[in-house]
């Protein structure tokens, strides 16, 4: 049975968010080779075509000076093996579906050199890299969104590899200039790109904004839907929560509560595949004896690297997570019978060693009554059910605890602090009062979050899957290159990463 998605159709959505003039000629660049992103791009292109819009496509994943984080397959190796890449397959599929070949544009500046100066930082520490700009675009923040290698720490004084920063700056400038040129040459009236978080997508979006044209972003959909499409920038928590409320208000009752609740239940029962990399070391139902006391406060840590480059005023969020934990510990020590349990995020098993060491040092400094390290097999969901109050720096655990009926205190950036299911605190005085709370404010409001996570966005209208799960578009199978091509591309990517990290 076809599930109901947040939005009925992509053409209907685009007609609402873009005026006829804005959707007259839309540019959709692609800097990655992820199949889910290419699927979303294709659905958007075909929807625009059905509205009579002119579409310009830029399959540029293999063209950027530095490969994007979503680059997977070399076009050169694929041609040698007579095995098309996944983005070549999508290009052919779109042509078979009615998109004219002339819609696919090559980078317009053939012999490119930077327009203006590419800045070089005085040092290559994170704080200095962050300030880099190209033609008034924030290239530094774009660079810091993707680490040069998985174990790069988020520490402000860490020296980033000079080659990597220089190569990223040049590649950002290339994507910015090429996007700006195609906007000028083809009379582009809007841009739709992936996510908006990564290097080249940020460059394209910055160029479009500087040219005064609207930008939309596509991304993963909910666990029951195919993809998302929005005009809101990534990590705009206020806009996201407004959207949650509108979605819930427009959804039939009681179905909306049943669907929203199911998202929480799937995670609590360890059957949500998108959460498996967090809970795969935990044993469902496993619990530990909690410290004896009148009130047990459980602090669930957040994954700091995921919020490090948010453009927020950190003074509103206790400066950082380490200081937030210190504040919680101090407030607990002021109160007789309060016991503090710290659950370190299980994702830290895969995080940079320095970041983990600094967090564990913070935990040692606050000396909680109990610390569950990232490798603990204790079930986070069982732990929150035994807590008197759950505190977090913005982790999804907070809204999950709210759904379980627990008082929740949130101290950092989050996507649920305006829903009324958790208490957002800004001072130590507010924190102290919140720790004394005996009842969750409105735990039923957490279900809005679950509904969004299940059904946000759209279902595919043109891409179809056969009984085995293989997808096709316009009769063209959407399959990747042969394993030998992908393996060779992987080796090439590893070599490049090693080169840029020296």
N, C-alpha and C positions, 0 to 999 in steps of 0.2 A: 504494500500500500504506500502511495506517495505521501511523504510527510509534509506538513505545513511548515514553510520557512518564514522568516521575519518579513520578507518582501515577496510579493507575488511574481514580479518579473523585473529583469534588468532594464528593458526599454521603459517600463513605467517609472522606475526609480530615476533613471537618467532624465526623463521628461520633467520630473519634479525638481531635481537639484540643479539642472542646467537649463538656461533659456535656449530657445531655438538658435539664437546667434552664437551662444557659447558652445553648443554642440555641432556647429556647422562643419568644423574640420578639427578632429581630435587626434592628437599624437599619443601613441602608446609605445613607449620604449621598453625593451626587455634587456636587462643586463645580467639575468641569471638563467639557468637551465633546469630549474626545479619544475617538475611536471605540474604540480598543483598551481604554481604561479602562471605557467603558460596556459593552463586550462582557463584560469580566471581572465587572463588577457584576451583569449580567444572568444570567450562568452561576451565580454564587453565589446569587442570589435564587431561581432555579429549583431549584437543588440543595436549598436550605433548605426550599422548599415541598414537594419530594418527600419530605422527612424529616418532614413534618407541622408544621414550624415556622411561626410567624406571622412575616411579613416586613413591615417598614416601610421604604419608600423615600423619600428626600428628593432630588428633582431640583432642586437649589438653585443651579446655576451662574449663573443670571441674577438671583438674589435677593440675593447678598452686597453689602454697601455698596461694596466695591472688588472689581472683577472679578478672579477667580483667574487665575493664570498660564496655566491650561488653558481659560479662557473663549475662545470663538471666534466665537459668533454671537448677535446680539441677538434675543430673543424678540419684541420689539415690531416690529422691521423684518421679521421672518419672518411675523408675522401680517398686516402690511400687504401683503405680497407673496403671501399665501396659500401659503407654502412652509415647512412645518414644519422646526424645527431638528433636529439629529441626536439630541439628548436627548429631544425630543418623540417622535421615531420609535421610540426604544427604549422609551419609556413605553407607547406604543400596542402595540408588539410584545410586551411583557411581559403586557399585558392580554389580548392575543390568545392568549398561551401559558398562560393560566390564573391569572395574578396578579390579584387583585381590585383594582378601582380605588381602594377605600378604603385600600389599602396605601400609596398615594402620599400623603405628608403634606406639607402646606404648613408653612412655618416657624410654630411655635405661638405665638410672641410677636408679635402684630400691630403694636403700637405699641412698638417696642423702644427702650430706653435702657440704657446700661451699668449692670450691677449691681456697684456699687463703682467705685473710681476707676481710670481709665485713666492710667497713669503717663506723664509727659513727661520725657525725658532732660534733664540739665543742658546737655549739648552733643549734637550729632547725629553724633559720631564713632562708628565701628563698635564700639569698646570700650564706649561708653556705651549704645548701642542694644541691645547684647547683654544687658545687665542688666535690661531692661524685663520686667515681669511683670504679668499680669492674673489676679486671683483665684488667685494662686500658680502660674499657668501661664506657661511661658517664651515669652512673646510675642516677645521680642527675637530669640532664635535663629531663630524662625519667619520673622521679617521678613528676616533676613539670608540666608536660603536662596535668595531670589529677588531679583535685582538690579532696581532701578527702570528701568534701561535697560542694554543689552548692554555698554556701555563703563564701567560703574561698577567702580572698582578694589577690590581686597580689602584695601588698605592700612588699617592701624588708625587712622590720623589723617585718613582721608578723611571729609569732612562729607557725610552722607546728606541728601537733600532733606527738609526739615521736613514739607512737605505729604504726602510719600510715607510717612514714618514714622507720622505721625498717622493717615492714612487706613488704613494696614495695621493699626495698633493697634486702631482702631475696628472694622475688619472681622473681625479675629481675635476680639475680644470678642463680636461679633454671633454668629459661628459657635459659639463656646464656649457662650454663653447659650442659643441656640436648641437646640443639641444636648442640653444639660443639661435643658432644659424638656421636650423630647420623650421623653427617658429617663424623667423623672418621670411625665409624663402617660400614656404608653403602656406603662409597665412594661417597658422595654427590658432585655434580659438580656445582650446582647453587641453589639458594633459592628464593622462591616467597612467600611474606608475605603481610599482610594487611597494607596499609597506611604508616607504618614506624614511626608513630608519638607516638603511645601509648607504655606503659611500656614493655609488653612482646614482642611485635613486634620489638621494638627497641633493646631488648636484643638479639633476634634471628638474626637480621640484623647485629648487632655488632659482634656476634660470627662468622657469615659467612664472613664478611669483614676481620676479623683477621685471618681467615683460607685461605684467598686469593681467595674466590669464588664470582662470581657476585650475586647481589641482585636485584630483581624486586619487584615492589609494585603494588597491585591492590587496587581499590577504587571505589567510585561512578562514574558513567559515566555522560554524559551530560543529559539535561532534556529530550532528545529524544532517548538516548542510554541506554544500560544496565549497563556497567561497564567500568572502565579504567584500563590500565596496562602500566607501565612505568619503566624505569631504573633510572629516575630522583628522587631525594629525595624530600620529601614534603617541600614546601616553597622555592624551587629553582626557584625564579622568572625569572632569566635570561633564564634558560632552558625552562621554560614554554612559555615565549614570543617568543623564537626561534621556538618552536613547533607551536605556533599560526601562525607565518609567513609562515612556511612550509605548514601547513594545508590549509591556505587561497590560497597560490600560486598553490596548487595542486587541488583545488576545481573548478568545472565548474562555469563560470560567465554566467548570473548574479545571479544564484541560491545562491551563497555564500553570496552575499550582502543581499538577501531577507531573508535567514535563520538567518544570524547574526543580522540583524535589528529586526527580530521578537522577539529575546530574550529580547532586550531592551524594545520593545513595550509591551510585556507581563508584564514586571515588572512595567513599567510606568502606565499601566492600572490596576494594582493590581490583575492580574490573574495568576501570577507565584506562584504555591504552595510552592516552596522552599524559597520564600521571604516573605511568609505570617506572619511568627513570628516576622518580623521586622515592617511590615506595618499594622498589624491587628488593631491597635488603630487609624490609620489615615483615614480620610474621603477623598476619591478620589476627586480631584479638590478643596479641601479646602485651603484657602489662608488667609494670615494676611497682614495688611497694613505695608509695609516696611518703615524704617526710611527715611525721606526726605534727599536727598543729591545727589551729582553728580555721585557717584559711590558706589554701594552696593556690599560688599564682604561677601559672605556666607561661613562660615567654617562648614563643616560637620565632626563631630568627628568620630573616629574609635573605634572599640571594643578592648580595650587595652589588655585584657587577651588572645586574640587570637594571639597576636604577642609578648607576654612577653618573651617567651623562644626561639625566633629566634636567631640563631647564627650569629649575624650581629654586625658590628662596629657602635654602637649607636651614636658615635660622628659625623657620616655622616648624621644623622637624627635628628639634633637639640637636641640631648640627650634623649628627650622623648616628648610625645605629649603635656604635660602641658607646657613645655618650648616653643614648637612650637607655641602653641596658644598665649603665651605671645609675641613672635616675630611678629606674624601677627598683634596683637593689636597695638604694638609699631609702626609698619610700617604704619598702617592705621591712627594713630594719627599724624604722621608726614605730612600727606597729607590733604590739605584743601578739605572738601566736601566728604571725604571717610567715609562710614558707615559700621560698622562690625555687622553681624548677626551670632550668633552661634546656630547651630542645634545640640543638644546633641543626640547621637545615641539612637534610640528607644529600642535597645537591653538592655540598662542600666536599663530598668524596671525589668529585671530578673537577674541583676548582684549583686555582694556582696555590702552590704550597705556601707562598708568603702570605696570601690573603687568609688562608686557613690558620696559619700560625698566629697571625695578628688577632684573629677572632678568638682563638683559644686562649691567648694571653689576656684578652679582655674578660673572658669568662673566669679565668683564674683570679683576676683582680677583684671582681665583684663577689667571688666566693659564694655561689648559690648553694642552697641546701642539697640540690641534686642537679647533676649535669648529664644529659643524654647526648653523647657525641654523634657525629654524622653516621657512624657505622652501627649504631644501636638498632637491634631488631624490634624494639618496642614499637607498637602500632601507634602512630601519631593520632589516629582517630579515637582509639581507646583512651589515650592519654588526655585528649581534650575533654572527653566525657567525664573524666574523674577530676578535672580542674574546677576550682571555684570561680576563677577569673582567667581568661586567656588574654595575653598581651602580645602584640606583634608590631613590627615596623612596616606593615603594609602587605605582608604575605597573604596569599589566598587562604591560608589556614584560618585567618581571622573571620572571613565570611563563612567558612565551613563550620567553625565553632559557633557562630551566631545561629546558623541553621539548626545546630544541635541544641539550641536553647541556652547557650552559655553567655554570660556577660563578656563582652569583648572590648578591649581598649586598643585603639590603633594610634600609633605615634608617628607614622611616616606616610609617604605617598601611597595611595591605594585607590582601587577602583570600586570601593563600596562604602567609603566613609560618609557619603551624602544620602545613603539609602535609609538611614534610621535604624539599622540593625546593629550598629557598633557605635561606641563613644569615641569621637576624635578629640584628642587632648593636645594642647599647645604649651602648657606650662606645668611645672612640677606640682603646683597647687591643684590644677585640674586632674593631673595624674593621680595624686593621692586620694582625691574624692572618688575617682572612677574605680580605684582598686577596692574601695569599700562597698561598691555597688553589689547588691544581692540578686538583682534580676536583670535579664537582658532587656534592652529598651523595646525593640519590636523585631523579634527573631523571624517573624513571618515575612519580613521585607527582604530577607536574604534570598528568597525564592526568585526575585526579579533577576538576580545575578545568574542563578542556575538556568533560567529560561533563556537568557542571552547566550550563555555558553553552549546551550544545546542547539538553538535554532537561529542564531544570528546570520544575516546575509541571505544568500540565494541558493537554490538548487540549479545544477547545470540544466540548460535547455537544449543544447546542441550536442554536447559530448555524451556519448552513450557507452554503456558497459555491457559486454556479453555475459552469459552465465558464469564464465570463469573469472570475471572481473577485469578482462582486458578492455581498454577504452579505445574508441575511435571517433573521428570527426570527419564528416563528409566522405565516409567510406575509407579513410586513410587510417591505418593502425597507428596509435600513438605509442610507439615503442622506442626504446633507446638504442644506441649503437651496440655492436657486438661487445662481449666481455673484453676481448683483446684491446679494443679501442678505449674502453673505459679504464682498463688497467693501465694502459700507456699514459692516458691523460692524468690518472692519479699519480703516477710516478713523476710526471712533469710538474704537477702542482706541488708535490713534496720538494722537488728540487728548487722550484721558485721560492717556496717558503723558507727553505734553508738559506738560499742566497740573500733574501731580503732581511733575514734575521741575524746577519753577521755584520 
